[in-house]
């Protein structure tokens, strides 16, 4: 709720229209990632633990969250990814001949689409 209120207040009162239109899209993606992460965390907590006082054991650490929320490949350029997909992406891919083939195929498709 606070994120949406912040965006509305910035849109209407705080930031000039020219500056706001430059950052609005990226800010909306960051807010969407925060909301998505909160739903993912809630879904991962067993129902028996939801009745007890909240614990921070299910939360990502601060650096992991920052890397997810402001990762340029998904915040600025897209596409939207979930936190689990981000962790898989940043963990790296084991390089193999199949991986090299897929890279070359992607490059050929990109050149053909130009």
Secondary structure, 3 states (H helix, E strand, C coil): CHHHHHHHHHHHHHCCHHHHHHHHHHHHHHHHHHHHHHHHHHHHCCHHHHCCCCCCCCCCCHHHHHHHHCCHHHHCCCCCCCHHHHHHHHHCCCCCHHHHHHHHHHHHHHHHHC
